[in-house]
Amino acid sequence: MKVGDLVRITRASIGVPVNSLALVRRALPLFDTPEEWERDKVIWEVQMLDCAPRTRRYLERDLELLNV
């Protein structure tokens, strides 16, 4: 996954139903000081594609890549 990818949200949350579409904006480190085995874990910040543009943060397991 990379910045600019189109994704589908696979986990419902408050105000965001399952199967909502979003664009990936950036990747943030999951921990401030990661150990060796945690270095490649990130939180993805996505911009929702609905009437009110807003950003949310999700783990990679909660996103499905659409533009493959």
N, CA, C and O atoms as a Maestro MAE file, in Angstrom:
{
 s_m_m2io_version
 :::
 2.0.0
}

f_m_ct {
 s_m_title
 :::
 protein
 m_atom[272] {
  # First column is atom index #
  i_m_mmod_type
  r_m_x_coord
  r_m_y_coord
  r_m_z_coord
  i_m_residue_number
  s_m_chain_name
  s_m_pdb_residue_name
  s_m_pdb_atom_name
  i_m_atomic_number
  :::
  1 25 0.843 -1.161 0.000 1 A "MET " " N  " 7
  2 3 0.000 0.000 0.000 1 A "MET " " CA " 6
  3 2 0.897 1.237 0.000 1 A "MET " " C  " 6
  4 15 1.963 1.243 0.616 1 A "MET " " O  " 8
  5 25 0.450 2.283 -0.700 2 A "LYS " " N  " 7
  6 3 1.238 3.509 -0.766 2 A "LYS " " CA " 6
  7 2 0.307 4.713 -0.830 2 A "LYS " " C  " 6
  8 15 -0.901 4.568 -1.015 2 A "LYS " " O  " 8
  9 25 0.874 5.888 -0.677 3 A "VAL " " N  " 7
  10 3 0.098 7.120 -0.709 3 A "VAL " " CA " 6
  11 2 -0.589 7.263 -2.060 3 A "VAL " " C  " 6
  12 15 0.031 7.040 -3.100 3 A "VAL " " O  " 8
  13 25 -1.873 7.636 -2.052 4 A "GLY " " N  " 7
  14 3 -2.639 7.818 -3.278 4 A "GLY " " CA " 6
  15 2 -3.471 6.618 -3.676 4 A "GLY " " C  " 6
  16 15 -4.266 6.708 -4.612 4 A "GLY " " O  " 8
  17 25 -3.312 5.499 -2.992 5 A "ASP " " N  " 7
  18 3 -4.087 4.300 -3.313 5 A "ASP " " CA " 6
  19 2 -5.547 4.460 -2.901 5 A "ASP " " C  " 6
  20 15 -5.854 5.105 -1.898 5 A "ASP " " O  " 8
  21 25 -6.428 3.874 -3.678 6 A "LEU " " N  " 7
  22 3 -7.845 3.811 -3.356 6 A "LEU " " CA " 6
  23 2 -8.085 2.561 -2.524 6 A "LEU " " C  " 6
  24 15 -7.678 1.466 -2.912 6 A "LEU " " O  " 8
  25 25 -8.751 2.721 -1.370 7 A "VAL " " N  " 7
  26 3 -8.983 1.602 -0.465 7 A "VAL " " CA " 6
  27 2 -10.448 1.538 -0.050 7 A "VAL " " C  " 6
  28 15 -11.181 2.523 -0.138 7 A "VAL " " O  " 8
  29 25 -10.854 0.360 0.402 8 A "ARG " " N  " 7
  30 3 -12.187 0.143 0.959 8 A "ARG " " CA " 6
  31 2 -12.011 -0.171 2.437 8 A "ARG " " C  " 6
  32 15 -11.159 -0.978 2.809 8 A "ARG " " O  " 8
  33 25 -12.819 0.469 3.280 9 A "ILE " " N  " 7
  34 3 -12.778 0.250 4.718 9 A "ILE " " CA " 6
  35 2 -13.539 -1.039 5.019 9 A "ILE " " C  " 6
  36 15 -14.707 -1.169 4.652 9 A "ILE " " O  " 8
  37 25 -12.889 -1.988 5.681 10 A "THR " " N  " 7
  38 3 -13.517 -3.278 5.962 10 A "THR " " CA " 6
  39 2 -13.946 -3.413 7.419 10 A "THR " " C  " 6
  40 15 -14.405 -4.476 7.837 10 A "THR " " O  " 8
  41 25 -13.799 -2.347 8.188 11 A "ARG " " N  " 7
  42 3 -14.179 -2.371 9.601 11 A "ARG " " CA " 6
  43 2 -15.046 -1.157 9.904 11 A "ARG " " C  " 6
  44 15 -14.615 -0.020 9.712 11 A "ARG " " O  " 8
  45 25 -16.243 -1.389 10.368 12 A "ALA " " N  " 7
  46 3 -17.154 -0.289 10.686 12 A "ALA " " CA " 6
  47 2 -16.677 0.457 11.932 12 A "ALA " " C  " 6
  48 15 -16.141 -0.141 12.865 12 A "ALA " " O  " 8
  49 25 -16.881 1.763 11.925 13 A "SER " " N  " 7
  50 3 -16.603 2.582 13.102 13 A "SER " " CA " 6
  51 2 -17.656 3.683 13.161 13 A "SER " " C  " 6
  52 15 -18.490 3.787 12.261 13 A "SER " " O  " 8
  53 25 -17.630 4.487 14.182 14 A "ILE " " N  " 7
  54 3 -18.643 5.523 14.341 14 A "ILE " " CA " 6
  55 2 -18.558 6.508 13.175 14 A "ILE " " C  " 6
  56 15 -17.522 7.139 12.962 14 A "ILE " " O  " 8
  57 25 -19.636 6.635 12.432 15 A "GLY " " N  " 7
  58 3 -19.683 7.557 11.306 15 A "GLY " " CA " 6
  59 2 -19.104 7.036 10.016 15 A "GLY " " C  " 6
  60 15 -19.162 7.725 8.998 15 A "GLY " " O  " 8
  61 25 -18.541 5.828 10.024 16 A "VAL " " N  " 7
  62 3 -17.946 5.250 8.812 16 A "VAL " " CA " 6
  63 2 -18.462 3.824 8.648 16 A "VAL " " C  " 6
  64 15 -18.022 2.929 9.370 16 A "VAL " " O  " 8
  65 25 -19.384 3.594 7.714 17 A "PRO " " N  " 7
  66 3 -19.890 2.240 7.514 17 A "PRO " " CA " 6
  67 2 -18.878 1.353 6.784 17 A "PRO " " C  " 6
  68 15 -17.937 1.847 6.162 17 A "PRO " " O  " 8
  69 25 -19.086 0.053 6.868 18 A "VAL " " N  " 7
  70 3 -18.262 -0.911 6.134 18 A "VAL " " CA " 6
  71 2 -18.407 -0.632 4.641 18 A "VAL " " C  " 6
  72 15 -19.465 -0.190 4.195 18 A "VAL " " O  " 8
  73 25 -17.375 -0.881 3.881 19 A "ASN " " N  " 7
  74 3 -17.304 -0.705 2.429 19 A "ASN " " CA " 6
  75 2 -17.263 0.750 1.991 19 A "ASN " " C  " 6
  76 15 -17.545 1.042 0.829 19 A "ASN " " O  " 8
  77 25 -16.919 1.675 2.886 20 A "SER " " N  " 7
  78 3 -16.707 3.063 2.503 20 A "SER " " CA " 6
  79 2 -15.406 3.159 1.723 20 A "SER " " C  " 6
  80 15 -14.483 2.376 1.947 20 A "SER " " O  " 8
  81 25 -15.330 4.121 0.805 21 A "LEU " " N  " 7
  82 3 -14.130 4.316 0.000 21 A "LEU " " CA " 6
  83 2 -13.306 5.472 0.555 21 A "LEU " " C  " 6
  84 15 -13.842 6.425 1.121 21 A "LEU " " O  " 8
  85 25 -11.978 5.364 0.377 22 A "ALA " " N  " 7
  86 3 -11.075 6.389 0.882 22 A "ALA " " CA " 6
  87 2 -9.789 6.384 0.071 22 A "ALA " " C  " 6
  88 15 -9.488 5.419 -0.632 22 A "ALA " " O  " 8
  89 25 -9.032 7.474 0.176 23 A "LEU " " N  " 7
  90 3 -7.710 7.583 -0.431 23 A "LEU " " CA " 6
  91 2 -6.660 7.613 0.674 23 A "LEU " " C  " 6
  92 15 -6.844 8.275 1.695 23 A "LEU " " O  " 8
  93 25 -5.566 6.898 0.466 24 A "VAL " " N  " 7
  94 3 -4.480 6.871 1.444 24 A "VAL " " CA " 6
  95 2 -3.713 8.190 1.361 24 A "VAL " " C  " 6
  96 15 -3.265 8.590 0.287 24 A "VAL " " O  " 8
  97 25 -3.567 8.865 2.513 25 A "ARG " " N  " 7
  98 3 -2.854 10.146 2.564 25 A "ARG " " CA " 6
  99 2 -1.416 9.984 3.024 25 A "ARG " " C  " 6
  100 15 -0.506 10.550 2.418 25 A "ARG " " O  " 8
  101 25 -1.195 9.212 4.100 26 A "ARG " " N  " 7
  102 3 0.174 9.022 4.601 26 A "ARG " " CA " 6
  103 2 0.229 7.843 5.556 26 A "ARG " " C  " 6
  104 15 -0.791 7.359 6.046 26 A "ARG " " O  " 8
  105 25 1.441 7.402 5.802 27 A "ALA " " N  " 7
  106 3 1.684 6.306 6.751 27 A "ALA " " CA " 6
  107 2 2.359 6.891 7.984 27 A "ALA " " C  " 6
  108 15 3.303 7.673 7.875 27 A "ALA " " O  " 8
  109 25 1.870 6.507 9.150 28 A "LEU " " N  " 7
  110 3 2.432 6.976 10.419 28 A "LEU " " CA " 6
  111 2 2.970 5.782 11.193 28 A "LEU " " C  " 6
  112 15 2.380 4.703 11.139 28 A "LEU " " O  " 8
  113 25 4.078 5.948 11.913 29 A "PRO " " N  " 7
  114 3 4.602 4.825 12.703 29 A "PRO " " CA " 6
  115 2 3.619 4.445 13.801 29 A "PRO " " C  " 6
  116 15 2.989 5.311 14.409 29 A "PRO " " O  " 8
  117 25 3.493 3.160 14.047 30 A "LEU " " N  " 7
  118 3 2.562 2.667 15.055 30 A "LEU " " CA " 6
  119 2 3.042 2.989 16.470 30 A "LEU " " C  " 6
  120 15 2.227 3.262 17.351 30 A "LEU " " O  " 8
  121 25 4.352 2.959 16.693 31 A "PHE " " N  " 7
  122 3 4.931 3.226 18.001 31 A "PHE " " CA " 6
  123 2 5.963 4.338 17.891 31 A "PHE " " C  " 6
  124 15 6.574 4.520 16.839 31 A "PHE " " O  " 8
  125 25 6.159 5.081 18.976 32 A "ASP " " N  " 7
  126 3 7.177 6.130 18.981 32 A "ASP " " CA " 6
  127 2 8.587 5.546 18.942 32 A "ASP " " C  " 6
  128 15 9.440 6.025 18.194 32 A "ASP " " O  " 8
  129 25 8.828 4.526 19.735 33 A "THR " " N  " 7
  130 3 10.136 3.864 19.760 33 A "THR " " CA " 6
  131 2 9.932 2.373 19.521 33 A "THR " " C  " 6
  132 15 9.887 1.596 20.474 33 A "THR " " O  " 8
  133 25 9.810 1.967 18.266 34 A "PRO " " N  " 7
  134 3 9.527 0.556 17.977 34 A "PRO " " CA " 6
  135 2 10.731 -0.348 18.231 34 A "PRO " " C  " 6
  136 15 11.883 0.047 18.050 34 A "PRO " " O  " 8
  137 25 10.427 -1.561 18.651 35 A "GLU " " N  " 7
  138 3 11.446 -2.589 18.764 35 A "GLU " " CA " 6
  139 2 11.752 -3.114 17.358 35 A "GLU " " C  " 6
  140 15 11.101 -2.722 16.390 35 A "GLU " " O  " 8
  141 25 12.716 -3.974 17.257 36 A "GLU " " N  " 7
  142 3 13.143 -4.499 15.954 36 A "GLU " " CA " 6
  143 2 11.991 -5.152 15.192 36 A "GLU " " C  " 6
  144 15 11.869 -4.937 13.986 36 A "GLU " " O  " 8
  145 25 11.149 -5.933 15.847 37 A "TRP " " N  " 7
  146 3 10.084 -6.669 15.166 37 A "TRP " " CA " 6
  147 2 8.868 -5.798 14.871 37 A "TRP " " C  " 6
  148 15 7.941 -6.252 14.200 37 A "TRP " " O  " 8
  149 25 8.846 -4.545 15.361 38 A "GLU " " N  " 7
  150 3 7.706 -3.653 15.152 38 A "GLU " " CA " 6
  151 2 7.989 -2.532 14.160 38 A "GLU " " C  " 6
  152 15 7.129 -1.678 13.946 38 A "GLU " " O  " 8
  153 25 9.144 -2.513 13.565 39 A "ARG " " N  " 7
  154 3 9.556 -1.383 12.736 39 A "ARG " " CA " 6
  155 2 8.669 -1.154 11.508 39 A "ARG " " C  " 6
  156 15 8.447 -0.003 11.134 39 A "ARG " " O  " 8
  157 25 8.166 -2.190 10.883 40 A "ASP " " N  " 7
  158 3 7.389 -2.012 9.663 40 A "ASP " " CA " 6
  159 2 5.888 -1.959 9.917 40 A "ASP " " C  " 6
  160 15 5.111 -2.101 8.973 40 A "ASP " " O  " 8
  161 25 5.456 -1.759 11.157 41 A "LYS " " N  " 7
  162 3 4.033 -1.621 11.456 41 A "LYS " " CA " 6
  163 2 3.660 -0.144 11.405 41 A "LYS " " C  " 6
  164 15 4.309 0.691 12.036 41 A "LYS " " O  " 8
  165 25 2.614 0.170 10.654 42 A "VAL " " N  " 7
  166 3 2.206 1.566 10.474 42 A "VAL " " CA " 6
  167 2 0.695 1.709 10.622 42 A "VAL " " C  " 6
  168 15 -0.050 0.735 10.512 42 A "VAL " " O  " 8
  169 25 0.268 2.914 10.868 43 A "ILE " " N  " 7
  170 3 -1.141 3.291 10.824 43 A "ILE " " CA " 6
  171 2 -1.313 4.122 9.564 43 A "ILE " " C  " 6
  172 15 -0.527 5.036 9.312 43 A "ILE " " O  " 8
  173 25 -2.323 3.817 8.777 44 A "TRP " " N  " 7
  174 3 -2.572 4.535 7.530 44 A "TRP " " CA " 6
  175 2 -3.607 5.623 7.761 44 A "TRP " " C  " 6
  176 15 -4.700 5.357 8.262 44 A "TRP " " O  " 8
  177 25 -3.260 6.841 7.398 45 A "GLU " " N  " 7
  178 3 -4.219 7.942 7.464 45 A "GLU " " CA " 6
  179 2 -4.891 8.016 6.104 45 A "GLU " " C  " 6
  180 15 -4.221 8.126 5.077 45 A "GLU " " O  " 8
  181 25 -6.221 7.954 6.100 46 A "VAL " " N  " 7
  182 3 -6.971 7.965 4.841 46 A "VAL " " CA " 6
  183 2 -7.963 9.108 4.845 46 A "VAL " " C  " 6
  184 15 -8.447 9.528 5.896 46 A "VAL " " O  " 8
  185 25 -8.258 9.607 3.653 47 A "GLN " " N  " 7
  186 3 -9.269 10.650 3.491 47 A "GLN " " CA " 6
  187 2 -10.514 10.006 2.909 47 A "GLN " " C  " 6
  188 15 -10.475 9.392 1.843 47 A "GLN " " O  " 8
  189 25 -11.618 10.155 3.625 48 A "MET " " N  " 7
  190 3 -12.874 9.547 3.200 48 A "MET " " CA " 6
  191 2 -13.401 10.231 1.938 48 A "MET " " C  " 6
  192 15 -13.224 11.435 1.753 48 A "MET " " O  " 8
  193 25 -14.048 9.450 1.075 49 A "LEU " " N  " 7
  194 3 -14.609 9.978 -0.163 49 A "LEU " " CA " 6
  195 2 -16.130 10.072 -0.031 49 A "LEU " " C  " 6
  196 15 -16.868 9.350 -0.701 49 A "LEU " " O  " 8
  197 25 -16.574 10.948 0.820 50 A "ASP " " N  " 7
  198 3 -18.009 11.176 0.966 50 A "ASP " " CA " 6
  199 2 -18.255 12.678 0.961 50 A "ASP " " C  " 6
  200 15 -17.355 13.452 0.634 50 A "ASP " " O  " 8
  201 25 -19.435 13.088 1.312 51 A "CYS " " N  " 7
  202 3 -19.803 14.504 1.236 51 A "CYS " " CA " 6
  203 2 -18.938 15.390 2.129 51 A "CYS " " C  " 6
  204 15 -18.532 16.477 1.718 51 A "CYS " " O  " 8
  205 25 -18.658 14.938 3.334 52 A "ALA " " N  " 7
  206 3 -17.835 15.723 4.262 52 A "ALA " " CA " 6
  207 2 -16.417 15.156 4.272 52 A "ALA " " C  " 6
  208 15 -16.184 14.131 4.912 52 A "ALA " " O  " 8
  209 25 -15.468 15.783 3.589 53 A "PRO " " N  " 7
  210 3 -14.102 15.242 3.581 53 A "PRO " " CA " 6
  211 2 -13.488 15.273 4.971 53 A "PRO " " C  " 6
  212 15 -13.401 16.326 5.602 53 A "PRO " " O  " 8
  213 25 -13.068 14.113 5.437 54 A "ARG " " N  " 7
  214 3 -12.437 13.990 6.755 54 A "ARG " " CA " 6
  215 2 -11.393 12.892 6.682 54 A "ARG " " C  " 6
  216 15 -11.422 12.043 5.791 54 A "ARG " " O  " 8
  217 25 -10.483 12.923 7.622 55 A "THR " " N  " 7
  218 3 -9.441 11.898 7.660 55 A "THR " " CA " 6
  219 2 -9.665 11.000 8.865 55 A "THR " " C  " 6
  220 15 -10.144 11.433 9.913 55 A "THR " " O  " 8
  221 25 -9.305 9.741 8.684 56 A "ARG " " N  " 7
  222 3 -9.381 8.739 9.753 56 A "ARG " " CA " 6
  223 2 -8.097 7.926 9.688 56 A "ARG " " C  " 6
  224 15 -7.383 7.962 8.686 56 A "ARG " " O  " 8
  225 25 -7.806 7.194 10.756 57 A "ARG " " N  " 7
  226 3 -6.610 6.344 10.804 57 A "ARG " " CA " 6
  227 2 -7.017 4.898 10.995 57 A "ARG " " C  " 6
  228 15 -7.872 4.584 11.823 57 A "ARG " " O  " 8
  229 25 -6.391 4.011 10.214 58 A "TYR " " N  " 7
  230 3 -6.711 2.584 10.241 58 A "TYR " " CA " 6
  231 2 -5.440 1.754 10.168 58 A "TYR " " C  " 6
  232 15 -4.418 2.195 9.643 58 A "TYR " " O  " 8
  233 25 -5.524 0.552 10.702 59 A "LEU " " N  " 7
  234 3 -4.467 -0.430 10.500 59 A "LEU " " CA " 6
  235 2 -4.637 -1.040 9.123 59 A "LEU " " C  " 6
  236 15 -5.726 -0.995 8.552 59 A "LEU " " O  " 8
  237 25 -3.577 -1.606 8.591 60 A "GLU " " N  " 7
  238 3 -3.615 -2.174 7.251 60 A "GLU " " CA " 6
  239 2 -4.628 -3.320 7.144 60 A "GLU " " C  " 6
  240 15 -5.223 -3.523 6.085 60 A "GLU " " O  " 8
  241 25 -4.824 -4.058 8.222 61 A "ARG " " N  " 7
  242 3 -5.771 -5.180 8.184 61 A "ARG " " CA " 6
  243 2 -7.225 -4.709 8.028 61 A "ARG " " C  " 6
  244 15 -8.097 -5.510 7.691 61 A "ARG " " O  " 8
  245 25 -7.494 -3.410 8.271 62 A "ASP " " N  " 7
  246 3 -8.851 -2.863 8.148 62 A "ASP " " CA " 6
  247 2 -9.086 -2.198 6.797 62 A "ASP " " C  " 6
  248 15 -10.146 -1.612 6.575 62 A "ASP " " O  " 8
  249 25 -8.110 -2.281 5.893 63 A "LEU " " N  " 7
  250 3 -8.213 -1.654 4.582 63 A "LEU " " CA " 6
  251 2 -8.032 -2.700 3.482 63 A "LEU " " C  " 6
  252 15 -7.214 -3.612 3.600 63 A "LEU " " O  " 8
  253 25 -8.803 -2.552 2.426 64 A "GLU " " N  " 7
  254 3 -8.673 -3.441 1.256 64 A "GLU " " CA " 6
  255 2 -8.256 -2.587 0.065 64 A "GLU " " C  " 6
  256 15 -8.951 -1.638 -0.296 64 A "GLU " " O  " 8
  257 25 -7.142 -2.918 -0.534 65 A "LEU " " N  " 7
  258 3 -6.604 -2.168 -1.677 65 A "LEU " " CA " 6
  259 2 -7.461 -2.434 -2.905 65 A "LEU " " C  " 6
  260 15 -7.735 -3.591 -3.226 65 A "LEU " " O  " 8
  261 25 -7.893 -1.368 -3.606 66 A "LEU " " N  " 7
  262 3 -8.772 -1.528 -4.761 66 A "LEU " " CA " 6
  263 2 -8.075 -1.324 -6.091 66 A "LEU " " C  " 6
  264 15 -8.445 -1.984 -7.063 66 A "LEU " " O  " 8
  265 25 -7.095 -0.453 -6.190 67 A "ASN " " N  " 7
  266 3 -6.436 -0.204 -7.472 67 A "ASN " " CA " 6
  267 2 -5.178 -1.048 -7.608 67 A "ASN " " C  " 6
  268 15 -4.060 -0.551 -7.476 67 A "ASN " " O  " 8
  269 25 -5.377 -2.312 -7.871 68 A "VAL " " N  " 7
  270 3 -4.249 -3.249 -7.981 68 A "VAL " " CA " 6
  271 2 -3.859 -3.386 -9.431 68 A "VAL " " C  " 6
  272 15 -2.930 -4.126 -9.754 68 A "VAL " " O  " 8
  :::
 }
 m_bond[271] {
  # First column is bond index #
  i_m_from
  i_m_to
  i_m_order
  :::
  1 1 2 1
  2 2 3 1
  3 3 4 2
  4 3 5 1
  5 5 6 1
  6 6 7 1
  7 7 8 2
  8 7 9 1
  9 9 10 1
  10 10 11 1
  11 11 12 2
  12 11 13 1
  13 13 14 1
  14 14 15 1
  15 15 16 2
  16 15 17 1
  17 17 18 1
  18 18 19 1
  19 19 20 2
  20 19 21 1
  21 21 22 1
  22 22 23 1
  23 23 24 2
  24 23 25 1
  25 25 26 1
  26 26 27 1
  27 27 28 2
  28 27 29 1
  29 29 30 1
  30 30 31 1
  31 31 32 2
  32 31 33 1
  33 33 34 1
  34 34 35 1
  35 35 36 2
  36 35 37 1
  37 37 38 1
  38 38 39 1
  39 39 40 2
  40 39 41 1
  41 41 42 1
  42 42 43 1
  43 43 44 2
  44 43 45 1
  45 45 46 1
  46 46 47 1
  47 47 48 2
  48 47 49 1
  49 49 50 1
  50 50 51 1
  51 51 52 2
  52 51 53 1
  53 53 54 1
  54 54 55 1
  55 55 56 2
  56 55 57 1
  57 57 58 1
  58 58 59 1
  59 59 60 2
  60 59 61 1
  61 61 62 1
  62 62 63 1
  63 63 64 2
  64 63 65 1
  65 65 66 1
  66 66 67 1
  67 67 68 2
  68 67 69 1
  69 69 70 1
  70 70 71 1
  71 71 72 2
  72 71 73 1
  73 73 74 1
  74 74 75 1
  75 75 76 2
  76 75 77 1
  77 77 78 1
  78 78 79 1
  79 79 80 2
  80 79 81 1
  81 81 82 1
  82 82 83 1
  83 83 84 2
  84 83 85 1
  85 85 86 1
  86 86 87 1
  87 87 88 2
  88 87 89 1
  89 89 90 1
  90 90 91 1
  91 91 92 2
  92 91 93 1
  93 93 94 1
  94 94 95 1
  95 95 96 2
  96 95 97 1
  97 97 98 1
  98 98 99 1
  99 99 100 2
  100 99 101 1
  101 101 102 1
  102 102 103 1
  103 103 104 2
  104 103 105 1
  105 105 106 1
  106 106 107 1
  107 107 108 2
  108 107 109 1
  109 109 110 1
  110 110 111 1
  111 111 112 2
  112 111 113 1
  113 113 114 1
  114 114 115 1
  115 115 116 2
  116 115 117 1
  117 117 118 1
  118 118 119 1
  119 119 120 2
  120 119 121 1
  121 121 122 1
  122 122 123 1
  123 123 124 2
  124 123 125 1
  125 125 126 1
  126 126 127 1
  127 127 128 2
  128 127 129 1
  129 129 130 1
  130 130 131 1
  131 131 132 2
  132 131 133 1
  133 133 134 1
  134 134 135 1
  135 135 136 2
  136 135 137 1
  137 137 138 1
  138 138 139 1
  139 139 140 2
  140 139 141 1
  141 141 142 1
  142 142 143 1
  143 143 144 2
  144 143 145 1
  145 145 146 1
  146 146 147 1
  147 147 148 2
  148 147 149 1
  149 149 150 1
  150 150 151 1
  151 151 152 2
  152 151 153 1
  153 153 154 1
  154 154 155 1
  155 155 156 2
  156 155 157 1
  157 157 158 1
  158 158 159 1
  159 159 160 2
  160 159 161 1
  161 161 162 1
  162 162 163 1
  163 163 164 2
  164 163 165 1
  165 165 166 1
  166 166 167 1
  167 167 168 2
  168 167 169 1
  169 169 170 1
  170 170 171 1
  171 171 172 2
  172 171 173 1
  173 173 174 1
  174 174 175 1
  175 175 176 2
  176 175 177 1
  177 177 178 1
  178 178 179 1
  179 179 180 2
  180 179 181 1
  181 181 182 1
  182 182 183 1
  183 183 184 2
  184 183 185 1
  185 185 186 1
  186 186 187 1
  187 187 188 2
  188 187 189 1
  189 189 190 1
  190 190 191 1
  191 191 192 2
  192 191 193 1
  193 193 194 1
  194 194 195 1
  195 195 196 2
  196 195 197 1
  197 197 198 1
  198 198 199 1
  199 199 200 2
  200 199 201 1
  201 201 202 1
  202 202 203 1
  203 203 204 2
  204 203 205 1
  205 205 206 1
  206 206 207 1
  207 207 208 2
  208 207 209 1
  209 209 210 1
  210 210 211 1
  211 211 212 2
  212 211 213 1
  213 213 214 1
  214 214 215 1
  215 215 216 2
  216 215 217 1
  217 217 218 1
  218 218 219 1
  219 219 220 2
  220 219 221 1
  221 221 222 1
  222 222 223 1
  223 223 224 2
  224 223 225 1
  225 225 226 1
  226 226 227 1
  227 227 228 2
  228 227 229 1
  229 229 230 1
  230 230 231 1
  231 231 232 2
  232 231 233 1
  233 233 234 1
  234 234 235 1
  235 235 236 2
  236 235 237 1
  237 237 238 1
  238 238 239 1
  239 239 240 2
  240 239 241 1
  241 241 242 1
  242 242 243 1
  243 243 244 2
  244 243 245 1
  245 245 246 1
  246 246 247 1
  247 247 248 2
  248 247 249 1
  249 249 250 1
  250 250 251 1
  251 251 252 2
  252 251 253 1
  253 253 254 1
  254 254 255 1
  255 255 256 2
  256 255 257 1
  257 257 258 1
  258 258 259 1
  259 259 260 2
  260 259 261 1
  261 261 262 1
  262 262 263 1
  263 263 264 2
  264 263 265 1
  265 265 266 1
  266 266 267 1
  267 267 268 2
  268 267 269 1
  269 269 270 1
  270 270 271 1
  271 271 272 2
  :::
 }
}
